[in-house]
Amino acid sequence: MLTVYHGLLHRMSGCVARIAAEGALVNMKRLLIAGVVLALAVVLPASARAQGMEGTRSASVSLGTGLGLSGNVIDEAVGTVDGTPAVFVEQAYSNHYSDSFRIKFVGNYGLDYNKEAFAAFAYGKSNGTERITGSVGGFPLYTRFSNGDAFDIEGGLRYYFLPEGPVRTYVAGVVGLRFLQSTDVTVIVRELGLTLADVPYFKSSTLFLFGGDAGISRDMSDTIAIGAEIGLRFQPKPGAEVVFDDPSLAAVNDTGSRWSLPISGFLTVRF
């Protein structure tokens, strides 16, 4: 009987050991699976976030204005107009043109985690105003410029500081070409009954542009974002026409280079 009893105990202990071993194996498998799931939960979102702007494609439309910062539209000169002594006083661009209306269409492509290349086409228009710009024969000399029109083609590179979340901030470098339309001027001295209407002033010119932008955007959905942008642009002077017969007044329009501050709001669609 003792022998049988010991045999039963031995078999029972072996079963218990096997069950314990199998339970430990099951627990180890469960722990391993849980670890893999946890690792995937951590790694996969991180990988998605790590892509940032890479491979993204989008198009934007923006509306805004351009503020004149510096640059002259008239330079100082002394001479004669129709044989009468005349003096022109230096005039800032912003004194003769309103802040411009500007519309821009942009295509964007993400190069890597925080860089995006873009190309843009823009149209800008500003209205000319009449101002006293000097004197002829001691009487006030009024000058009025035609409206300014320009088409811009720009390209550049944006660098995003926060490329992952719904709110993104960036800076950009920009270069491009401006196709400036011709500008006419009307000169009036009312006391003398003198009017020189629509005299060619600046030639149609193709000008090199450069500058930079800074902006912020916020995602409204997976495909739509809105934002605001402020920039800085430099335009060299356009070609000058011969405005007056007196060579002493040739310097009047030997100017036109300027800095401007474009400000806009935009809507972006990703696809």
C-alpha positions in Angstrom: 0.0 0.0 0.0 2.8 2.4 0.8 4.4 1.7 -2.5 1.1 2.5 -4.4 0.6 5.6 -2.3 4.1 6.9 -3.0 3.5 6.2 -6.7 0.3 8.2 -6.7 2.0 11.1 -5.0 4.8 11.0 -7.5 2.4 11.1 -10.4 0.3 13.9 -8.9 3.4 16.0 -8.2 4.5 15.5 -11.8 1.1 16.6 -13.1 1.2 19.7 -10.9 4.7 20.5 -12.1 3.6 20.2 -15.7 0.5 22.3 -15.1 2.6 25.0 -13.4 5.1 24.9 -16.2 2.4 25.2 -18.9 0.8 28.0 -16.9 4.1 29.8 -16.7 4.6 29.3 -20.5 1.1 30.7 -21.2 1.8 33.7 -18.9 5.1 34.3 -20.7 3.4 34.2 -24.1 0.7 36.6 -22.9 3.4 38.9 -21.6 5.3 38.7 -24.9 2.2 39.5 -26.9 1.3 42.4 -24.6 4.9 43.7 -25.0 4.7 43.5 -28.8 1.3 45.3 -28.8 2.6 48.0 -26.5 5.7 48.4 -28.7 3.6 48.8 -31.8 1.3 51.2 -30.1 4.3 53.4 -29.2 6.4 53.0 -32.4 3.7 53.2 -35.1 2.3 56.6 -34.0 5.9 57.9 -33.6 6.7 56.7 -37.1 3.6 58.5 -38.5 4.5 61.7 -36.7 8.1 61.4 -37.8 7.1 61.8 -41.4 6.1 65.5 -40.8 5.7 67.3 -44.1 7.4 64.6 -46.1 5.5 63.6 -49.3 2.6 65.9 -48.5 0.9 67.8 -51.4 -1.3 70.8 -51.1 -2.6 73.9 -52.8 -3.3 77.3 -51.2 -5.1 80.5 -52.1 -4.4 83.7 -50.2 -5.8 87.2 -50.1 -4.1 90.2 -48.6 -2.3 93.5 -49.1 1.2 94.9 -49.5 2.4 97.8 -47.4 5.1 100.0 -48.8 8.1 100.3 -46.4 10.6 102.3 -48.4 11.5 103.5 -51.9 10.7 106.6 -54.0 8.5 107.1 -57.0 10.0 110.6 -57.7 13.5 111.8 -57.1 14.5 115.4 -56.5 15.2 117.4 -59.7 15.4 121.0 -60.9 14.8 122.1 -64.5 12.1 123.5 -66.7 8.6 122.4 -67.8 7.4 124.0 -71.0 10.2 126.7 -70.5 9.0 127.5 -67.0 11.3 126.9 -64.0 10.3 123.7 -62.2 11.2 121.9 -59.0 10.4 118.3 -58.1 10.6 117.2 -54.5 11.5 113.6 -53.5 8.4 111.5 -53.1 8.0 108.2 -51.3 6.1 105.4 -53.1 3.7 105.1 -50.2 2.7 108.7 -50.6 1.4 108.1 -54.1 0.0 104.6 -54.0 -2.6 103.0 -51.8 -1.8 99.7 -50.0 -2.1 97.1 -52.8 -4.7 94.3 -53.2 -2.9 91.0 -53.7 -4.2 87.5 -54.6 -1.9 84.5 -54.7 -2.2 80.8 -55.8 0.4 78.4 -54.3 1.4 74.8 -54.9 3.2 73.0 -52.1 5.2 69.8 -51.8 6.8 68.3 -48.7 10.5 67.4 -49.1 11.2 65.9 -45.7 10.2 66.1 -42.1 10.2 69.9 -41.7 10.9 71.3 -45.2 8.4 72.2 -48.0 9.0 73.5 -51.5 6.5 75.8 -53.1 5.7 77.7 -56.3 3.3 80.7 -56.5 1.6 82.9 -59.0 0.4 86.3 -57.7 -1.4 89.4 -58.9 -1.1 92.8 -57.2 -2.8 96.1 -57.8 -2.5 99.5 -56.2 -4.3 102.8 -56.8 -2.5 106.0 -57.7 -3.4 109.2 -55.9 -2.8 112.9 -56.8 -0.3 114.8 -54.7 1.7 118.1 -54.7 5.2 117.1 -55.8 6.9 120.5 -56.3 6.3 123.7 -58.2 6.3 125.2 -61.7 6.7 129.0 -61.9 6.1 129.2 -58.2 2.7 127.5 -58.4 1.8 124.1 -57.0 2.7 121.1 -59.2 0.3 118.2 -58.9 1.2 114.7 -60.0 -1.1 111.7 -60.4 0.2 108.2 -61.3 -1.8 105.5 -63.1 -2.8 102.4 -61.1 0.1 100.0 -60.5 -0.3 96.4 -61.8 2.1 93.5 -61.4 2.2 89.8 -61.9 4.6 87.7 -59.7 6.0 84.2 -60.1 7.7 83.1 -56.9 9.3 79.9 -55.6 11.0 79.0 -52.3 11.5 76.7 -49.4 9.6 76.7 -46.1 11.1 75.4 -42.8 8.5 74.3 -40.2 9.2 74.5 -36.5 6.1 72.4 -35.6 5.4 70.1 -38.5 3.4 67.4 -36.6 0.5 69.0 -34.8 -2.6 70.8 -35.9 -0.8 74.2 -35.5 2.2 74.8 -37.6 4.7 77.7 -37.7 7.3 78.3 -40.4 9.7 80.7 -42.0 10.5 80.7 -45.8 13.0 82.1 -48.3 11.6 83.4 -51.5 12.9 84.4 -55.0 11.0 85.2 -58.1 10.2 87.5 -61.0 7.9 90.5 -61.1 6.3 91.5 -64.4 5.6 95.2 -63.7 3.1 96.9 -66.1 3.9 100.3 -67.6 3.1 103.4 -65.5 1.9 106.7 -66.8 1.9 110.1 -65.0 -0.3 113.2 -65.3 1.3 116.5 -64.4 -1.0 119.5 -63.6 -0.4 123.1 -62.8 -3.9 124.6 -62.6 -2.8 128.3 -62.2 -0.9 128.1 -65.5 -3.6 125.9 -67.3 -0.9 123.3 -67.8 -1.8 119.6 -68.1 0.5 116.9 -69.4 -1.8 113.8 -69.4 -0.9 110.2 -69.4 2.8 110.7 -70.1 4.9 107.4 -70.0 6.8 107.2 -66.8 8.0 103.7 -66.0 8.5 101.0 -68.7 7.0 97.6 -68.6 9.8 95.7 -66.8 10.7 92.2 -65.6 12.3 92.5 -62.2 14.0 90.0 -59.9 12.4 89.7 -56.5 13.7 88.2 -53.2 12.6 88.2 -49.6 11.1 86.0 -47.0 7.9 84.9 -45.2 6.8 83.9 -41.7 3.5 82.2 -41.1 1.2 80.1 -39.0 -1.5 77.6 -40.0 -4.1 75.6 -38.2 -5.7 72.4 -39.4 -9.5 72.5 -39.6 -9.7 68.9 -40.7 -7.4 66.3 -42.3 -7.5 68.1 -45.6 -8.3 71.8 -44.8 -6.1 74.4 -43.0 -6.3 78.1 -42.6 -3.5 80.5 -41.7 -1.9 83.9 -41.9 1.4 85.1 -43.3 3.6 88.2 -43.3 6.6 88.7 -45.6 9.2 91.0 -46.9 10.0 91.7 -50.6 12.6 93.8 -52.4 11.9 95.1 -56.0 14.7 96.8 -58.0 13.9 99.9 -60.0 12.0 99.5 -63.3 13.1 101.0 -66.6 12.6 104.8 -66.9 10.9 106.6 -69.8 11.9 110.2 -70.9 9.2 112.3 -69.2 10.3 115.9 -70.0 12.2 117.5 -72.8 14.7 119.2 -70.3 17.6 116.8 -69.7 17.9 118.3 -66.2 14.7 116.5 -65.2 15.9 113.1 -66.4 16.6 112.1 -62.8 12.9 112.5 -61.8 12.0 108.9 -62.6 15.5 107.3 -62.1 14.1 105.5 -59.1 11.5 102.9 -58.2 13.3 100.3 -56.2 11.5 99.5 -52.9 10.8 97.2 -50.0 7.3 96.1 -49.2 5.5 94.1 -46.6 2.9 91.6 -47.9 0.3 90.5 -45.4 -2.3 87.8 -46.2 -4.6 85.2 -44.9 -4.8 81.8 -46.7 -6.7 78.6 -47.2 -4.9 75.3 -47.9 -6.3 72.1 -49.3 -4.3 68.8 -49.0 -4.7 66.0 -51.5 
